[in-house]
Amino acid sequence: MHLENLVSMANQIGTFFSAYPDRQEALDGIATNIHKFWEPRMRLRLIEAVTTGQAPELMPLVSDAVQTHQAKLRPLASLS
């Protein structure tokens, strides 16, 4: 999947959770949603894009969620 699509999908999730009054709850919700419903390769690509600065269009809330919950989002095994 192209990075632009991943960013768009992640931002849609972020838009939903941005309405939460508790920021930590929003970060947790974003990470949980991505962990539950995204394929491991998609999660890994998003993590790589955030850590290397390749996703400037990503909402700050989503970027923070990915950075904060990187261990939760990272696949258990390295993918080839």
C-alpha positions as CSV (number, residue, x, y, z in Angstrom):
1,M,0.0,0.0,0.0
2,H,1.3,3.5,-0.8
3,L,2.4,5.7,2.0
4,E,-0.1,8.4,0.9
5,N,-3.0,6.0,1.5
6,L,-1.6,4.9,4.9
7,V,-1.3,8.6,5.9
8,S,-4.9,9.3,4.7
9,M,-6.3,6.3,6.6
10,A,-4.3,7.2,9.7
11,N,-5.5,10.8,9.6
12,Q,-9.1,9.6,9.4
13,I,-8.5,7.6,12.6
14,G,-6.9,10.6,14.1
15,T,-9.8,12.9,13.2
16,F,-12.2,10.6,15.0
17,F,-10.1,10.4,18.1
18,S,-9.2,14.1,18.1
19,A,-12.7,14.7,19.6
20,Y,-11.7,12.9,22.8
21,P,-11.2,15.4,25.6
22,D,-8.4,13.3,27.2
23,R,-5.3,13.4,25.0
24,Q,-3.8,10.2,26.4
25,E,-7.0,8.4,25.7
26,A,-7.0,9.6,22.1
27,L,-3.3,8.5,21.6
28,D,-4.2,5.1,23.1
29,G,-7.3,4.8,20.9
30,I,-5.4,5.6,17.7
31,A,-2.7,3.1,18.5
32,T,-5.2,0.4,19.4
33,N,-7.2,0.9,16.2
34,I,-4.1,0.7,14.0
35,H,-2.8,-2.3,15.9
36,K,-6.1,-4.2,15.7
37,F,-7.1,-3.4,12.1
38,W,-3.9,-2.8,10.1
39,E,-1.8,-5.5,8.6
40,P,1.7,-5.7,10.2
41,R,3.4,-4.5,7.0
42,M,1.2,-1.4,7.0
43,R,2.0,-0.7,10.6
44,L,5.7,-1.1,10.0
45,R,5.6,1.2,7.0
46,L,3.8,3.9,9.0
47,I,6.3,3.6,11.9
48,E,9.2,3.9,9.4
49,A,7.6,7.0,7.8
50,V,7.1,8.7,11.1
51,T,10.6,8.0,12.4
52,T,12.3,9.1,9.2
53,G,10.1,12.2,8.6
54,Q,8.6,10.8,5.4
55,A,5.0,11.6,6.5
56,P,4.7,15.4,7.0
57,E,1.0,15.3,6.1
58,L,0.3,13.1,9.2
59,M,-1.7,14.8,11.9
60,P,0.4,15.6,14.9
61,L,-1.9,13.6,17.1
62,V,-1.4,10.5,14.9
63,S,2.3,11.0,14.7
64,D,2.5,11.3,18.5
65,A,0.4,8.1,18.9
66,V,2.7,6.2,16.6
67,Q,5.8,7.5,18.4
68,T,4.4,6.9,21.9
69,H,3.1,3.4,21.1
70,Q,5.8,2.2,18.7
71,A,6.5,-1.0,20.6
72,K,2.8,-1.9,20.5
73,L,2.5,-1.2,16.8
74,R,5.7,-2.9,15.7
75,P,5.2,-6.4,14.3
76,L,6.5,-9.2,16.5
77,A,8.8,-10.5,13.8
78,S,10.8,-8.6,11.3
79,L,9.2,-8.6,7.9
80,S,11.0,-9.1,4.6
